[in-house]
Amino acid sequence: MPVIKILPHPEYCPQGLEISAPAGTSICEAMLDHHIHIEHACEMSCACTTCHVIVRQGFESLNEVDENEEDMLDRAWGLEPQSRLSCQAILAQHDVLVEIPKYSVNHAKENH
């Protein structure tokens, strides 16, 4: 099972964490399953950018970015070449290192 190493984030994961999830799982689903309450205002339908993450290692092992995700990512704050919407980034057999950006375009945070 691939491991997702999440870098420390002051709100969602202050100490950082390593979690495992089966291949075929989205990064967002894996984080939520492990009680890391990353924002996902559109309920993981690729209609917002609140679940934006930066994949620092293992980016190439994820599924390809489709056109809809690319269009949404253009709206994300702090976009980098390794940015993904965590709801669309599907794990393969390789480990990944993920950073949750400090800021989001969601001014009124959702409570899930």
C-alpha positions as CSV (number, residue, x, y, z in Angstrom):
1,M,0.0,0.0,0.0
2,P,1.4,3.4,-0.9
3,V,2.3,5.8,1.9
4,I,1.3,9.5,1.8
5,K,3.7,11.6,3.9
6,I,2.0,14.9,4.8
7,L,4.2,17.8,5.6
8,P,3.2,19.8,8.7
9,H,0.4,22.3,8.3
10,P,-0.6,24.6,11.2
11,E,-4.3,23.9,10.9
12,Y,-4.8,20.5,9.3
13,C,-1.8,18.5,10.4
14,P,0.5,20.4,12.8
15,Q,2.9,17.6,13.3
16,G,2.9,16.1,9.8
17,L,1.8,12.6,9.4
18,E,2.4,9.4,7.4
19,I,-0.7,7.5,6.3
20,S,-1.3,4.5,4.0
21,A,-4.1,4.0,1.5
22,P,-4.9,1.5,-1.2
23,A,-3.9,2.3,-4.8
24,G,-6.9,3.8,-6.5
25,T,-7.7,6.0,-3.6
26,S,-7.6,9.8,-4.0
27,I,-5.2,11.8,-1.8
28,C,-8.2,13.7,-0.5
29,E,-10.1,10.5,0.5
30,A,-7.1,9.1,2.2
31,M,-6.5,12.2,4.2
32,L,-10.2,12.4,5.3
33,D,-10.2,8.7,6.2
34,H,-7.3,9.4,8.5
35,H,-9.0,12.4,10.2
36,I,-7.1,15.1,8.3
37,H,-9.9,17.4,7.6
38,I,-8.7,19.1,4.4
39,E,-11.2,21.4,2.8
40,H,-13.3,20.0,0.0
41,A,-16.1,22.4,-0.6
42,C,-17.4,20.7,-3.7
43,E,-17.5,17.3,-2.1
44,M,-14.7,16.0,-4.3
45,S,-16.3,16.7,-7.7
46,C,-13.5,18.8,-9.2
47,A,-15.6,22.0,-9.1
48,C,-13.4,24.1,-6.7
49,T,-9.8,24.4,-5.6
50,T,-10.1,24.1,-1.8
51,C,-8.4,20.7,-1.7
52,H,-5.3,21.9,-3.6
53,V,-2.1,20.2,-2.6
54,I,1.5,20.3,-3.8
55,V,3.0,16.9,-4.5
56,R,6.6,17.3,-3.5
57,Q,7.6,13.7,-4.3
58,G,5.9,11.0,-6.3
59,F,4.0,13.4,-8.6
60,E,4.7,11.3,-11.7
61,S,3.3,8.2,-10.1
62,L,-0.2,9.7,-9.9
63,N,-2.9,9.6,-12.6
64,E,-2.6,12.2,-15.3
65,V,-4.2,15.6,-14.8
66,D,-7.2,16.0,-17.1
67,E,-8.4,19.2,-18.7
68,N,-11.1,19.9,-16.1
69,E,-8.6,19.7,-13.3
70,E,-6.1,21.9,-15.2
71,D,-8.8,24.5,-15.6
72,M,-9.7,24.4,-11.9
73,L,-6.0,24.5,-10.8
74,D,-5.6,27.8,-12.8
75,R,-7.8,29.3,-10.1
76,A,-5.8,28.0,-7.1
77,W,-3.6,30.2,-4.9
78,G,0.0,29.3,-4.8
79,L,-0.1,27.1,-7.9
80,E,3.2,25.2,-8.6
81,P,4.1,22.8,-11.4
82,Q,3.5,19.9,-8.9
83,S,0.0,21.2,-7.8
84,R,-2.9,18.8,-7.9
85,L,-6.5,18.8,-6.6
86,S,-6.3,16.1,-4.0
87,C,-9.7,14.9,-4.9
88,Q,-8.5,14.1,-8.4
89,A,-5.0,12.8,-7.6
90,I,-5.3,9.0,-7.5
91,L,-2.6,6.9,-5.8
92,A,-0.7,4.2,-7.7
93,Q,1.8,1.9,-6.0
94,H,4.4,4.6,-5.1
95,D,4.7,6.7,-2.0
96,V,4.0,10.5,-2.2
97,L,5.1,13.5,-0.2
98,V,2.3,16.1,0.0
99,E,2.2,19.7,1.2
100,I,-1.1,21.4,2.0
101,P,-0.8,25.1,1.0
102,K,-1.1,27.5,3.9
103,Y,-3.8,29.6,2.1
104,S,-6.9,28.7,0.1
105,V,-9.3,30.7,-2.1
106,N,-12.1,29.7,0.3
107,H,-12.6,32.7,2.5
108,A,-15.5,31.2,4.4
109,K,-14.2,27.8,5.4
110,E,-16.5,24.8,5.2
111,N,-17.0,22.7,8.3
112,H,-17.2,19.0,7.4
